[in-house]
Structures are given as structure tokens and as C-alpha cells.
Amino acid sequence: MSTVKPLKTKNTDYINILVLCLCVTAVFFVAWTFTGQWPWKSQPYNSYILQAQSWLEGRLDLGRDYPYLELAIFNNKYYVSFPPFPSYAMLPFVLIGWNSCDSMIAFAVSLLGAVYAFKILKHFDIESKTAIFFTLLLTVGSNWLMTAQNAWVWFIAQNMAFTLSLMAIYYALKNKIGLSLAFWACAVGCRPFQILYLPALLYLIYNAHKAVNPEDKIIDIIKKRYLTLVPMAVIALSYMILNFARFGHITEFGHNYLPEFTRSELGQFNIGYMAENLKNMFSVPETQNGIWQYPYANGMCIFLVSPIFISYLVYIARSIIKHEKFDMKFMILVLTIAIIELLSITVHKTMGGAHFGNRYTNDVLPIIFIGTVMLLPKDNDWESFNYPLFFIGLAINLVGSIMFFVQ
């Protein structure tokens, strides 16, 4: 009997993962029927494909200007101005001539993100139906839905960073330090502020290692496992070499050379942007004749478009009020990382440009998610209060993103 039960559980998890993927796909399908953003569609904003093609032609720049793309101009050459990892992922597909692979990759990455969110929940022995629900709250019930629908250059990098961050968290929980930090490095190569996740990942890795080797100190862990850092180091080194070869500096990936920022008096990042961006981050849309005027760019209330922020704060309050035991050190880490990353976002010149919702804040969702998961009560107490939050998030992001793509 002992050999049958794990097999049955494993098969059940596969079925639940299939159900989860079908639920996410169903929401996408509804959106796609209105917007036409099908995963086999070629995308006009395909900077990463163009970059991969240039690399294969032996060139680091794009060879010419594409006026409709955000390109860095350096030494009279045109470069993709975003961190390079998405082009790494597309390179083998472009090599075989699939030059519209970005849309299908975006769809696959979206489903993979949902799968790893589910796996994180199952790591904490959360019942499968509850795990599916909270995964949907994180994904289609949040502003993730906006950026996950297609492969536009601005969106696919966030989509990849979201999934890769969840993968890094999952493998940290599983004491797979090499995989965790490698996927974290990949996430940083999509969205640089994901570098802030490192302390949380190291904390999870340390606890996972100590659970197996309780006598080991930090120096023992380093001595035993330093070779597992090689993949992360190779990935990071590749960014540095590429940045230096293009822009003469190991940390410059091109955004500072966008005309939008070179012509701006305050540049790309400045504390002078913070006040307006903070207002945008938490403001409720204005009304006109009783109709909310959802902004087309630069953000709106994060609690409205990603209600999982509310869930996290409620579960924190619940645990404190009920004097329940939880990992206070990790929760302080979660809050610190989330606050620093959100504040870092607000010193950027824009809050994501044209989009529905507040897409820059999606970068914080994976760390908020693991914080929420670790606070979930084992008896599913208080789960039902998340239901209206989910439906609000789903409805607003589905309708809002459809309106964005069709207007």
C-alpha cells in the first residue's frame, strides 16, 4: 500500500495541474476572441526576436532603426534597450527559422508560471482545490492577466520575470540552490529589480538546508555547495559581457540611451518622479457621469487590479490578532523587499507607459504570493473572503485589458 498512495497523489496532482492550465487558458481564450491576440499571431513589437536575429547574423546592434520600437541609440547604432534574457530564450527557435515564436513562448511561460504557483502551494500541503483557487487569484485574478496575454516587448519580459521568480522561490523551498539562483539570475535578466529577491531566496535556501543538515553553519553550506553557484555566475557573466560589448559598461543594458530619457531633464530615474508615481500607484480612477475613467497609462490603484495585495495584508493582520505562530523574520523580508521594489519603481520616469492597470507592480506579485501562502491557515479558515477579491480582479483585468487592446 505504501507504494500505491504516492503514485495516486502524483497522478492527482497532474490532473489538477491540467485543470489549472485549462482554467487559465479559458480566460485567455475569452480575451483573445475579442482582441485577436492569439498565441500563433506574429507581433509587431518584437524587439527580442529582432535582437536574436541580429546576434545570429554576427551583429550586436539591430542594423537600422525601427521607429515604432523603444531602441537605445549609442554611437549612432540602434540596440534593444531592455535586459537580454528573453532573447536568450528565443535564440534556439529563431535559429531554426521560427521568427514568430515569441507569442507561443509567452503563452507557455504564462502557463508555466501558474504551474509553479500551484507547486509552491502544494509544497505547504495546501489542499488542491484551494491551491488552484489561490493560483488563479495570483494570475488571472490580478494585473498579471494584462501582461500575460501577448508577447509585446514590454509585456513578455514581465511575464518571464514573474514565472522565473516563482521558479526561483519553488526551488529555494526544495533546497535546490543551483536551480533557484539560476532562475533568479534569469529573472533579473528580464526585470533588473528582481535582484531584490535575493535575500528572501537565500533565507529559504538556508532554512531548507538546515532542515536536512541541522548542524551545518553558513560556512559549511558554502563549502559544500559553492559549485552549485556556477550556473548563476555564468548567466550573470553573460549579461556583463554583453553589456560591456554594446555600451562599454557591465551594468548598462541600454535603457539610459533611450531618446525618451536622454532628452528628459531628470533622466530615467529621479526622486522627483516619486510623488506623482506614488499617487498613481494608489489612486482610484476618476468618474465622469458615474462612469469610472480607467487610465490608459502610468497606473492606478494596485489593490483594485491585484487584490492579492489585500489578501496578504489581511492574512498578516489575522495572524497577529489571533497570535498565531508564523515566520516573522521572513515576513519582514517579504514586506521590506516589496516596499523597496515598489518605491524603486516610483522613481522611474513612467509607471509602465501604455497599459491597463499597474503593470510595473506585477514584479512584486511573486514575493507577495509566497508571503501569503506561508500565512494560509491549514483549515482553510477565511478562504471565502478571497472569493469577491478574485472576481473583482478577474473582471476588471479581463474587461480592462480587452478594452486596451481593441481601442
Secondary structure, DSSP 8 states (H G I E B T S, - for coil): -TTHHHHHHHHHHHHHHHHHHHHHHHHHHHHHHHH---TTS--S--HHHHHHHHHHTT-SS-SS--TTS-EEEETTEEEE-S-SHHHHHHHHHHHTT-TTHHHHHHHHHHHHHHHHHHHHHHHTT--HHHHHHHHHHHTTTSTHHHHTSS--HHHHHHHHHHHHHHHHHHHHHTT-HHHHHHHHHHHHTT-GGGGGGHHHHHHHHHHHHHHH-TT--HHHHHHHHGGGGHHHHHHHHHHHHHHHHHHSSTT--SGGGSHHHHTSSS-SB-GGGHHHHHHHHH---EEETTEEE--SBS---HHHH-THHHHHHHHHHHHHHTT----HHHHHHHHHHHHHHHHHHHTBSSSSSB-SS-GGGGGGHHHHHHHHHTT--TT-TTGGGHHHHHHHHHHHHHHHHHHHHH-
